[in-house]
Amino acid sequence: MAAEQQVARHYSRSGIEQAFLEALRAVGKDVGHLSPGDLSGADEFHLGGPAATAELARNLGLGPDLHLLDVGCGIGGPARHVAATYGCRVTGIDLTAEFVEAAEALTRRCGLAGLVSFRQGSALAMPFLDGGFDAATLIHVGMNIADKAALFAEMKRVLKPGGRFGVYDVMRIGEGELPYPMPWAATPETSFVEPPETYRRLLGQAGFAIEAEHDRRDLALRLGREMRERAAVRGPSPLGPHLLMGPTAPQRVGNVTAAIERGLVAPIEIIARAG
């Protein structure tokens, strides 16, 4: 519980909705009539952003009759993308109350409250019935959870038999000390980065069969480079990672980028199916 409280404090940030509305107005958006695309690039708090979300959603085989659970949903970017693109219902859950509050507000402004809902809670003890979901996602969440065996057991519990589970986490691929602060942790005390083989082993023990694995390193580096090049020409966008990470955003993004370039970590996608 102490670790979860530390993680929640790390992400906690007041006034998220207002900060987004001010940034949206600054780039000429009508905040009374928003679409998920208007928020793109700032509301998806993971490497590769919307492009990585789109790849994960495609590989899960989503459709309008499915109910997706997004664990560690943040402010709801992936949930809104999936609902708008595939027409499926999405339930998000996140440890950070301010994220859930902002997710609900921004989703209403995008006209998706009928398809997307959010709950505040722990990924290790979710307030959902057994077998209630057709599919699930875990996007850049596992790095904050030490007990991944318990996490995957809980994911297995809430999924229907045969349901797909899409993991997209930063995973350890090489030896060496990681630089901090990172986007997910200010210090090593709440950072639990593990190699892909640990994920595979623990998923298997929880009753999942691995169907596919994809290294998104090149995608993350390319999109990060393009973002820096645009900023060098046009200046930094009002819609950016600073809205969620605050003034330390450049350092945190720079540290994770350096760790990827040095071959220490990589964003890895794993698609698994519940037995």
C-alpha positions as CSV (number, residue, x, y, z in Angstrom):
1,M,0.0,0.0,0.0
2,A,2.9,2.4,0.8
3,A,4.3,1.9,-2.7
4,E,0.9,2.6,-4.3
5,Q,0.6,5.8,-2.3
6,Q,4.0,6.9,-3.5
7,V,3.1,6.1,-7.1
8,A,-0.2,8.1,-6.8
9,R,1.6,11.1,-5.3
10,H,4.1,10.9,-8.2
11,Y,1.4,11.3,-10.8
12,S,-0.9,13.5,-8.8
13,R,-1.4,17.0,-10.3
14,S,-4.2,19.4,-9.7
15,G,-6.0,21.4,-12.4
16,I,-5.4,18.9,-15.2
17,E,-8.6,19.7,-17.1
18,Q,-8.1,23.4,-16.9
19,A,-4.5,23.1,-18.1
20,F,-5.7,21.1,-21.1
21,L,-8.4,23.6,-21.9
22,E,-6.0,26.5,-21.8
23,A,-3.6,24.6,-24.1
24,L,-6.4,23.7,-26.5
25,R,-7.5,27.3,-26.7
26,A,-3.9,28.3,-27.4
27,V,-3.8,26.0,-30.5
28,G,-7.1,27.2,-31.7
29,K,-9.4,24.4,-30.6
30,D,-13.1,24.9,-29.7
31,V,-13.2,23.4,-26.2
32,G,-17.0,23.2,-26.4
33,H,-16.7,20.8,-29.3
34,L,-13.8,18.5,-28.9
35,S,-12.8,15.2,-30.6
36,P,-10.3,12.7,-29.3
37,G,-7.9,13.8,-32.0
38,D,-7.8,17.3,-30.6
39,L,-6.1,16.0,-27.5
40,S,-3.8,13.7,-29.4
41,G,-0.1,14.0,-28.4
42,A,-0.8,15.1,-24.9
43,D,-3.4,12.8,-23.4
44,E,-1.5,9.5,-24.1
45,F,1.2,9.3,-21.5
46,H,3.4,6.6,-23.1
47,L,6.2,6.2,-25.6
48,G,4.9,6.2,-29.2
49,G,1.8,8.0,-28.2
50,P,-1.3,7.6,-30.5
51,A,0.7,5.5,-33.0
52,A,1.6,2.9,-30.4
53,T,-2.0,2.9,-29.1
54,A,-3.3,2.3,-32.6
55,E,-0.9,-0.6,-33.1
56,L,-1.9,-2.2,-29.8
57,A,-5.6,-1.8,-30.5
58,R,-5.3,-3.4,-34.0
59,N,-3.4,-6.3,-32.6
60,L,-6.1,-6.9,-30.0
61,G,-8.7,-7.3,-32.7
62,L,-11.2,-5.0,-31.1
63,G,-14.8,-4.5,-32.4
64,P,-18.1,-2.7,-31.5
65,D,-19.5,-5.7,-29.5
66,L,-16.5,-5.8,-27.1
67,H,-16.0,-4.4,-23.6
68,L,-12.4,-3.3,-23.1
69,L,-10.7,-2.7,-19.7
70,D,-7.9,-0.2,-19.7
71,V,-5.8,-0.6,-16.5
72,G,-3.8,2.4,-15.6
73,C,-5.9,4.5,-17.9
74,G,-4.3,7.9,-17.0
75,I,-6.5,10.7,-18.3
76,G,-8.2,8.4,-20.8
77,G,-6.4,9.0,-24.1
78,P,-6.2,5.4,-25.2
79,A,-9.7,4.7,-24.0
80,R,-11.1,7.5,-26.0
81,H,-9.1,6.5,-29.1
82,V,-10.4,2.9,-28.9
83,A,-14.1,3.9,-28.3
84,A,-14.0,6.5,-31.2
85,T,-12.2,4.1,-33.6
86,Y,-13.9,0.8,-32.9
87,G,-17.2,1.7,-31.2
88,C,-16.6,-0.6,-28.3
89,R,-17.3,0.1,-24.7
90,V,-14.3,0.9,-22.5
91,T,-13.8,1.0,-18.8
92,G,-10.7,2.6,-17.4
93,I,-9.2,2.3,-13.9
94,D,-6.4,4.3,-12.5
95,L,-4.8,4.7,-9.1
96,T,-4.6,8.5,-9.3
97,A,-7.8,10.3,-8.4
98,E,-6.9,13.4,-10.3
99,F,-6.3,11.4,-13.5
100,V,-9.7,9.8,-13.2
101,E,-11.4,13.2,-12.6
102,A,-9.7,14.7,-15.7
103,A,-10.4,11.6,-17.8
104,E,-14.2,11.8,-17.0
105,A,-14.3,15.6,-17.8
106,L,-12.3,15.3,-21.1
107,T,-14.4,12.3,-22.2
108,R,-17.6,14.2,-21.7
109,R,-16.2,17.1,-23.7
110,C,-15.5,14.6,-26.5
111,G,-19.0,13.3,-26.5
112,L,-17.9,9.8,-25.5
113,A,-19.3,9.4,-22.0
114,G,-21.9,6.9,-23.3
115,L,-19.1,4.5,-24.3
116,V,-16.3,5.3,-21.9
117,S,-16.3,5.3,-18.1
118,F,-13.7,5.4,-15.4
119,R,-13.0,4.2,-11.9
120,Q,-10.4,5.0,-9.3
121,G,-8.7,2.0,-7.8
122,S,-5.7,-0.4,-7.6
123,A,-4.8,-2.7,-10.4
124,L,-4.1,-5.4,-7.8
125,A,-7.6,-5.4,-6.4
126,M,-10.0,-4.2,-9.0
127,P,-13.7,-3.6,-8.2
128,F,-14.9,-5.7,-11.1
129,L,-16.7,-9.1,-11.4
130,D,-14.9,-12.2,-12.6
131,G,-14.9,-12.6,-16.4
132,G,-16.5,-9.2,-17.0
133,F,-14.3,-8.0,-19.9
134,D,-13.6,-9.2,-23.4
135,A,-10.2,-7.7,-23.7
136,A,-7.8,-5.6,-21.6
137,T,-4.8,-3.2,-22.0
138,L,-2.0,-2.3,-19.6
139,I,-0.1,0.7,-21.1
140,H,3.1,1.8,-19.3
141,V,1.8,0.7,-15.9
142,G,3.9,-2.4,-15.0
143,M,7.0,-0.3,-14.3
144,N,5.2,1.0,-11.2
145,I,4.1,-2.5,-9.9
146,A,6.5,-4.8,-8.1
147,D,4.2,-7.8,-7.8
148,K,3.5,-8.5,-11.4
149,A,2.4,-12.0,-10.6
150,A,-0.5,-10.6,-8.6
151,L,-1.2,-8.1,-11.3
152,F,-1.5,-10.7,-14.0
153,A,-3.6,-13.0,-11.8
154,E,-6.0,-10.1,-11.3
155,M,-6.1,-9.5,-15.1
156,K,-6.8,-13.1,-15.7
157,R,-9.7,-13.0,-13.1
158,V,-11.5,-10.1,-14.8
159,L,-11.1,-11.4,-18.4
160,K,-13.5,-13.8,-20.1
161,P,-11.9,-17.1,-21.2
162,G,-10.2,-16.4,-24.5
163,G,-10.0,-12.7,-23.9
164,R,-7.0,-10.9,-25.2
165,F,-4.6,-8.9,-23.0
166,G,-2.4,-6.3,-24.5
167,V,0.7,-5.2,-22.5
168,Y,2.7,-2.2,-23.6
169,D,5.4,-1.5,-21.0
170,V,9.0,-0.1,-20.8
171,M,11.1,-3.3,-20.3
172,R,14.7,-3.9,-19.4
173,I,16.7,-5.2,-22.4
174,G,20.3,-4.4,-21.3
175,E,22.5,-4.0,-18.2
176,G,23.3,-0.6,-16.8
177,E,22.0,2.0,-14.3
178,L,18.9,3.8,-15.4
179,P,18.9,7.6,-15.1
180,Y,16.3,9.3,-12.9
181,P,13.8,10.9,-12.8
182,M,11.9,8.9,-15.4
183,P,8.4,9.7,-16.6
184,W,7.0,6.9,-14.3
185,A,9.2,7.4,-11.3
186,A,11.4,10.1,-9.7
187,T,13.6,7.5,-8.0
188,P,14.3,3.8,-8.2
189,E,12.1,3.1,-5.1
190,T,8.9,3.0,-7.2
191,S,10.4,1.8,-10.5
192,F,10.1,-1.9,-11.2
193,V,11.3,-2.4,-14.7
194,E,11.6,-6.1,-15.8
195,P,12.8,-7.9,-18.9
196,P,10.4,-9.3,-21.4
197,E,11.2,-12.9,-20.3
198,T,9.9,-12.1,-16.8
199,Y,6.6,-10.8,-18.3
200,R,6.3,-14.0,-20.5
201,R,7.0,-16.3,-17.5
202,L,4.6,-14.6,-15.2
203,L,1.9,-14.3,-17.8
204,G,2.2,-18.0,-18.4
205,Q,2.0,-18.8,-14.7
206,A,-1.2,-16.7,-14.5
207,G,-2.8,-18.7,-17.3
208,F,-2.1,-16.6,-20.4
209,A,-0.8,-17.9,-23.7
210,I,1.6,-15.5,-25.5
211,E,0.4,-14.8,-29.1
212,A,2.8,-12.0,-30.2
213,E,5.5,-9.7,-29.1
214,H,6.7,-6.5,-30.7
215,D,9.6,-4.2,-29.9
216,R,8.5,-0.5,-30.4
217,R,11.9,1.0,-29.8
218,D,12.3,2.3,-33.4
219,L,8.8,3.8,-33.4
220,A,9.4,5.6,-30.1
221,L,12.7,7.0,-31.1
222,R,11.4,8.1,-34.5
223,L,8.4,9.9,-33.1
224,G,10.5,11.5,-30.4
225,R,12.9,12.8,-32.9
226,E,10.1,14.2,-35.1
227,M,8.6,16.0,-32.1
228,R,12.0,17.6,-31.2
229,E,12.5,18.7,-34.8
230,R,9.0,20.3,-35.0
231,A,9.7,22.1,-31.7
232,A,13.0,23.4,-33.0
233,V,11.2,25.0,-35.9
234,R,7.9,26.1,-34.4
235,G,8.7,26.2,-30.7
236,P,7.2,23.9,-28.1
237,S,3.5,23.1,-28.5
238,P,1.2,24.1,-25.7
239,L,-0.1,20.5,-25.9
240,G,2.7,18.4,-24.6
241,P,4.0,16.1,-21.8
242,H,4.5,19.1,-19.5
243,L,0.7,19.2,-19.0
244,L,1.0,15.9,-17.0
245,M,4.7,15.9,-15.9
246,G,5.1,19.6,-15.1
247,P,8.4,21.5,-15.5
248,T,10.5,18.3,-15.1
249,A,9.1,16.9,-18.4
250,P,12.1,17.7,-20.6
251,Q,14.5,16.0,-18.1
252,R,12.2,12.9,-17.7
253,V,11.7,12.5,-21.4
254,G,15.4,13.0,-22.1
255,N,16.3,10.4,-19.6
256,V,14.0,7.7,-21.0
257,T,15.1,8.6,-24.5
258,A,18.8,8.2,-23.5
259,A,18.1,4.9,-21.8
260,I,16.4,3.6,-25.0
261,E,19.2,4.8,-27.2
262,R,21.8,3.1,-24.9
263,G,19.9,-0.2,-25.2
264,L,19.0,-0.3,-21.5
265,V,15.2,-0.4,-22.0
266,A,12.7,-0.5,-24.8
267,P,8.9,-0.2,-25.1
268,I,7.7,-3.7,-25.7
269,E,4.2,-4.9,-26.7
270,I,3.0,-8.3,-25.7
271,I,-0.4,-9.8,-26.8
272,A,-1.6,-12.7,-24.6
273,R,-4.8,-14.7,-24.5
274,A,-6.5,-15.8,-21.3
275,G,-7.0,-19.6,-21.1
